[in-house]
Amino acid sequence: MTDKAEKHPLSERPPKATPAESESPTPITPIGNSRLAEAIKHGGRIYQLMIDSVRDYAIFMLDPNGHVASWNRGAQRIKGYTANEIIGQHFSVFYPHADVAAQKPQRELAIATAEGRFEEEAVRIRKDGSAFWANVAISAVRDDDGTLVGFAKVTRDLSERRTAQERELADARRLAESEAANSAKSEFLTTMSHELRTPLNAIGGYTDLLSLGLGGPITSQQIDFLERIRRSQQHLMGIISDLLNFSRIEAGNLTYTIEPLLLDHVIEIVITLAEPIAAAGSVLLRRDKSANNAAAAADRTKVEQILLNVLTNAIKFTRPGGSVTVQTSVTAETASIAVVDTGAGIPKEKLEAIFEPFVQLGRSLSSAHEGMGLGLSISRDLARAMGGDLTVASVPGTGSTFTLTLPRSSEI
């Protein structure tokens, strides 16, 4: 029968057995029999106050066999044990069961004894059983004659830092996957564009030849059929162009030539292109010259593309007999083009959704509103890339106002 273990001079308790020790008995030397208690005592009260004041690090001492001999407030905050609960227990209680079974705690003490120090980042266990990621440093403590009196152990909770690192890695991985997907998509759309444009251009060319009578006389009914073919060909070409533009914008492959630009000149060009569409739909197209000589710093081609898209959309969603008006305005910093229609309007909850890719209000299998729902998305992206924006205000049943705002130029 063994003698009763001496009481630890700090805790007045003998070392406590842990579940791991009951499975794999470890020789226990009472902490009071080691020189560690004396070493801690010689540190004095100032040393104890200094260690105890540290809250962000668990700082405590182990005896040569790995039993906890001291405990600071940082250790209690990080690991959850009070000093009364933990002093005297083997430090293996802080390790996952698999590590304890593999005798990892003992190996770490052996390394610290042989090399003077052991450090790692790994999982540790709190009192409540929860795991956390920790930086752990174990340093051998020896007296003047080199005798091992115990170990100083410092643990820092790195859970937040590790979570942030894992989030950054996940974000980087998603970005890389997104860029790879965008690159593949762009390549696919470019190839598809080439493959589709070639036969569509041939269809358009032969339609023109037939319309000119080069294949022989044609009837009025055949002329009507040829015009339908031409419109369908142009519609498909427009869809392909939208898909390509959308892909290029997402991939950041579009370039912009920013220069002083008179908005009146752009409006004149675009209205000329849109007039046949308005006439076909019995919609009155008007130009309000309330702010002549409004100048913007922008890419002319991109502004024409945005305005043509917004204008044709307004005509398309305006009932016969209605009107679409183009206005310009300026402020000290901006120059704007507004397209005001008397159409059906847009519900308040849909005002932002219409700028999302592939969203088209009122679309159905029987809808007369053609397109992929990319025009407004592309237009807003182009406007923002030039330092401006494309916004909308609307009253259902009354109409909508789309406003293209661009940085103002003072060079014209």
C-alpha positions in Angstrom: 0.0 0.0 0.0 1.4 3.4 -1.0 2.0 6.2 1.4 -0.5 9.0 1.4 0.5 11.8 -1.1 1.8 14.9 0.4 -0.4 18.0 0.0 0.6 20.6 -2.6 1.9 23.7 -0.8 -0.2 26.0 -3.1 -3.4 24.1 -3.5 -3.3 22.1 -0.3 -4.4 19.1 -2.4 -2.5 16.2 -3.8 -2.3 15.8 -7.6 -5.6 14.7 -9.1 -6.0 11.7 -11.3 -7.6 12.3 -14.7 -9.7 9.9 -16.9 -6.6 9.4 -19.1 -4.5 8.4 -16.1 -7.1 5.8 -15.1 -6.8 4.2 -18.6 -3.0 4.5 -18.8 -1.5 4.9 -15.3 1.2 7.5 -15.1 3.6 7.6 -12.2 2.7 10.6 -10.1 5.2 12.4 -7.9 3.4 14.6 -5.4 4.0 18.2 -6.5 5.1 19.1 -3.0 8.0 16.7 -3.3 9.4 18.6 -6.3 11.4 21.8 -6.3 8.7 23.6 -8.3 6.7 24.8 -5.3 9.9 26.3 -3.8 10.7 27.9 -7.1 7.3 29.5 -7.4 7.5 30.7 -3.8 10.9 32.4 -4.4 9.3 34.4 -7.3 7.7 36.6 -4.7 4.3 38.3 -4.6 5.2 40.8 -7.4 5.9 37.9 -9.8 2.5 36.4 -8.9 0.7 39.7 -9.3 2.3 40.2 -12.7 1.4 36.7 -14.0 -2.1 36.9 -12.6 -2.8 40.2 -14.3 -2.4 38.7 -17.8 -5.8 38.0 -19.3 -5.0 37.2 -22.9 -2.6 34.3 -22.2 -3.0 31.2 -20.1 0.3 31.2 -18.1 0.8 28.4 -15.6 3.4 26.0 -14.2 3.7 22.2 -14.5 5.7 19.9 -12.2 8.2 17.5 -13.9 5.4 14.9 -14.5 3.0 17.4 -16.0 0.7 18.2 -13.2 -0.6 21.8 -12.9 1.1 23.7 -10.1 -0.1 27.3 -10.7 -2.9 29.0 -12.6 -3.5 32.6 -13.7 -6.7 34.5 -14.6 -5.9 34.2 -18.3 -5.8 30.5 -18.0 -9.2 30.5 -16.3 -10.7 32.7 -19.0 -9.3 30.7 -21.9 -9.7 27.1 -20.5 -12.7 27.6 -18.1 -11.2 26.0 -15.0 -10.8 27.8 -11.7 -7.5 27.3 -9.8 -9.2 25.1 -7.2 -10.5 22.8 -10.0 -7.4 22.4 -12.0 -4.3 22.6 -9.7 -3.0 19.1 -9.2 -4.6 17.7 -12.4 -2.4 16.4 -15.2 -2.2 18.8 -18.1 -3.4 16.1 -20.5 -7.0 17.2 -19.7 -6.4 20.0 -22.2 -5.8 17.6 -25.1 -8.3 15.8 -27.4 -8.8 12.1 -26.5 -6.9 11.0 -29.6 -3.9 13.0 -28.6 -4.0 11.6 -25.1 -4.3 8.0 -26.4 -1.2 8.7 -28.6 0.7 10.0 -25.6 1.2 13.4 -27.2 1.4 15.3 -23.9 4.2 13.1 -22.7 6.1 13.5 -26.0 5.8 17.3 -25.8 7.3 17.3 -22.2 10.1 15.0 -23.4 10.9 17.4 -26.3 10.8 20.4 -23.9 13.1 18.6 -21.5 15.6 17.6 -24.2 15.6 20.8 -26.2 14.5 23.4 -23.6 11.3 24.4 -25.4 8.4 23.0 -27.4 5.9 25.1 -29.4 3.0 24.3 -31.7 -0.4 25.4 -32.9 -3.0 22.8 -32.4 -6.4 22.0 -31.0 -6.9 22.1 -27.2 -10.0 21.4 -25.1 -11.8 23.6 -22.6 -13.5 22.6 -19.4 -16.9 22.5 -21.1 -15.5 20.1 -23.8 -15.4 22.7 -26.6 -12.3 22.8 -28.8 -10.3 25.8 -29.7 -7.2 26.5 -31.8 -4.2 27.4 -29.6 -0.6 28.5 -29.8 1.1 26.5 -27.1 4.7 27.0 -25.8 6.2 24.7 -23.1 9.6 25.7 -21.6 11.7 23.6 -19.3 12.5 25.3 -15.9 15.7 24.3 -14.2 17.4 25.4 -11.0 21.0 26.6 -10.7 22.5 23.1 -10.9 20.5 22.2 -14.0 18.0 20.1 -12.2 14.5 20.1 -13.9 12.0 21.6 -11.5 9.1 21.8 -13.9 7.7 23.5 -17.0 6.4 27.0 -17.8 3.4 26.7 -20.1 1.9 29.6 -22.1 -1.3 29.1 -24.2 -2.9 31.7 -26.5 -6.4 31.3 -28.0 -6.1 31.7 -31.8 -9.6 30.7 -32.7 -10.6 34.1 -34.1 -7.4 34.5 -36.1 -7.7 31.0 -37.5 -11.4 31.6 -38.4 -10.3 34.8 -40.2 -7.5 32.9 -42.1 -9.9 30.1 -43.1 -12.4 32.8 -44.3 -9.7 34.5 -46.3 -8.6 31.2 -47.8 -12.2 30.3 -48.7 -12.7 33.8 -50.3 -9.5 33.4 -52.3 -10.6 29.9 -53.4 -14.0 31.2 -54.5 -12.4 34.1 -56.3 -10.0 31.8 -58.1 -12.9 29.5 -59.1 -15.0 32.5 -60.2 -12.2 33.9 -62.3 -11.6 30.5 -63.9 -15.3 30.1 -64.5 -15.5 33.6 -66.0 -12.5 32.9 -68.2 -14.1 29.6 -69.5 -17.4 31.4 -70.0 -15.8 34.2 -71.9 -14.0 31.8 -74.1 -17.1 29.8 -74.7 -19.2 32.8 -75.6 -16.5 34.1 -77.9 -16.5 30.8 -79.8 -20.2 30.6 -79.8 -20.5 34.1 -81.1 -18.2 33.3 -84.0 -20.1 30.1 -84.8 -23.5 31.8 -84.6 -22.6 35.1 -86.3 -21.3 33.4 -89.4 -24.6 31.7 -90.4 -26.6 34.7 -89.2 -24.7 37.1 -91.3 -25.2 34.7 -94.3 -29.0 34.7 -93.6 -29.0 38.5 -93.5 -26.9 38.8 -96.7 -29.1 36.4 -98.7 -32.2 38.1 -97.4 -30.9 41.4 -98.7 -30.1 39.8 -102.1 -33.6 38.4 -102.4 -35.2 41.7 -101.3 -33.2 43.4 -104.1 -34.7 40.9 -106.6 -31.3 39.4 -107.6 -32.9 36.0 -107.4 -35.8 36.9 -109.6 -39.1 38.8 -109.2 -40.7 38.5 -105.7 -44.3 39.1 -104.6 -45.4 41.5 -101.9 -46.1 38.6 -99.6 -42.5 37.3 -100.1 -41.2 40.8 -99.3 -43.1 40.6 -96.0 -41.7 37.2 -95.3 -38.2 38.4 -96.1 -38.7 41.3 -93.7 -39.7 39.0 -90.9 -36.6 36.9 -91.6 -34.4 40.0 -91.4 -36.0 41.1 -88.1 -35.5 37.7 -86.6 -31.8 37.7 -87.8 -31.2 41.1 -86.3 -32.9 40.0 -83.0 -30.6 37.0 -82.7 -27.6 39.2 -83.5 -28.6 41.5 -80.7 -28.9 38.7 -78.2 -25.4 37.5 -79.1 -24.0 41.0 -78.7 -25.6 41.3 -75.2 -24.2 38.0 -74.1 -20.7 38.9 -75.3 -20.9 42.4 -73.6 -22.1 40.9 -70.4 -19.3 38.3 -70.4 -16.7 41.0 -71.2 -17.9 43.3 -68.4 -17.8 40.5 -65.8 -14.3 39.5 -66.9 -13.2 43.2 -66.9 -12.1 43.0 -70.5 -13.9 46.1 -71.8 -11.8 49.3 -72.4 -13.1 52.8 -72.1 -12.1 56.0 -74.0 -13.1 58.8 -71.7 -13.3 62.2 -73.5 -15.4 65.4 -73.5 -18.8 64.6 -75.0 -21.8 66.7 -75.9 -24.9 64.8 -74.9 -27.0 66.5 -77.6 -24.9 64.9 -80.3 -25.4 61.4 -78.7 -29.1 62.0 -78.4 -29.5 63.1 -82.0 -27.8 59.9 -83.2 -29.8 57.6 -81.0 -33.2 59.2 -81.6 -32.6 58.7 -85.3 -32.0 55.0 -84.7 -35.1 54.7 -82.4 -37.6 56.6 -84.5 -38.6 53.7 -86.7 -39.2 51.5 -83.6 -41.3 54.3 -82.1 -43.3 54.7 -85.3 -43.9 51.0 -85.6 -45.3 51.0 -82.1 -47.4 54.2 -82.5 -45.4 55.9 -79.8 -44.5 59.6 -79.9 -40.8 60.2 -79.5 -39.9 63.7 -78.3 -36.7 65.6 -77.5 -36.8 68.2 -74.7 -33.9 70.6 -75.2 -34.2 72.3 -71.8 -30.4 71.9 -71.1 -28.5 72.5 -74.3 -24.7 72.0 -74.5 -24.7 69.6 -71.6 -21.2 67.9 -71.7 -20.0 64.8 -70.0 -16.6 63.0 -69.6 -17.5 59.6 -71.0 -16.9 57.0 -73.7 -19.1 58.0 -76.7 -19.8 54.5 -77.9 -20.8 53.3 -74.4 -23.1 56.2 -73.8 -24.8 55.6 -77.2 -25.2 51.9 -76.3 -26.8 52.8 -72.9 -29.1 55.4 -74.3 -30.3 53.2 -77.2 -31.0 50.4 -74.9 -33.0 52.6 -72.4 -34.8 54.3 -75.2 -35.9 51.2 -77.0 -37.0 49.6 -73.7 -39.1 52.7 -72.9 -40.7 52.5 -76.4 -41.3 48.8 -76.0 -43.1 49.1 -72.7 -45.2 52.1 -73.7 -48.7 51.5 -75.1 -49.7 52.8 -78.5 -50.6 56.5 -78.3 -48.2 57.1 -75.4 -45.0 59.1 -75.5 -41.3 58.9 -74.7 -39.4 62.1 -73.9 -35.6 62.5 -73.8 -34.3 65.3 -71.5 -30.9 66.6 -70.4 -29.8 68.3 -67.2 -26.7 69.4 -65.5 -25.4 70.1 -62.0 -22.0 71.4 -60.8 -20.6 67.9 -61.0 -22.8 65.9 -63.3 -24.5 65.8 -66.7 -27.5 63.6 -67.2 -29.9 62.2 -69.8 -33.4 61.2 -68.6 -35.8 59.1 -70.6 -39.4 59.6 -69.5 -42.1 57.3 -70.7 -45.9 57.0 -70.2 -45.8 53.3 -69.9 -47.2 50.8 -67.4 -44.6 51.7 -64.8 -42.6 49.5 -62.4 -43.7 48.3 -59.0 -41.5 49.7 -56.2 -40.2 46.3 -55.1 -39.0 45.6 -58.6 -37.0 48.9 -59.2 -33.7 47.3 -58.3 -34.5 43.8 -59.6 -34.7 45.1 -63.2 -31.0 45.8 -63.2 -30.2 42.2 -62.3 -29.0 39.9 -65.2 -31.6 37.9 -67.0 -34.5 39.7 -65.2 -37.3 41.0 -67.4 -40.6 42.2 -66.0 -43.8 40.8 -67.4 -42.0 38.1 -69.4 -43.9 34.9 -70.3 -44.0 32.4 -73.2 -46.7 34.6 -74.9 -45.0 37.9 -74.1 -44.2 40.3 -76.9 -41.3 41.6 -74.9 -38.2 40.0 -76.5 -34.7 39.9 -75.2 -32.5 38.1 -72.6 -33.0 40.7 -69.8 -29.4 41.8 -70.0 -29.8 45.2 -71.5 -30.3 47.2 -68.2 -27.8 45.2 -66.3 -25.1 45.9 -69.0 -26.1 49.5 -69.2 -25.8 50.1 -65.4 -22.4 48.4 -65.4 -21.2 50.5 -68.3 -22.4 53.7 -66.6 -20.8 52.9 -63.3 -17.5 51.9 -65.0 -17.4 55.5 -66.4 -17.9 57.0 -62.9 -21.7 57.5 -63.4 -24.9 55.6 -62.7 -28.2 54.5 -64.3 -31.2 54.8 -62.0 -35.0 54.6 -62.3 -38.0 56.2 -60.7 -41.5 55.0 -61.5 -45.2 55.2 -60.7 -47.2 52.1 -61.7 -49.8 53.0 -64.2 -48.2 56.4 -64.9 -44.7 55.7 -66.3 -41.0 55.5 -65.6 -38.0 57.8 -65.8 -34.6 56.3 -66.4 -31.7 58.6 -65.7 -28.1 58.2 -67.0 -25.8 60.4 -64.8 -22.2 61.0 -65.9 -19.3 63.1 -64.6 -19.6 66.6 -66.1 -17.0 67.9 -68.5 -16.0 71.6 -68.6 -13.8 71.3 -71.7 -16.5 71.9 -74.2 
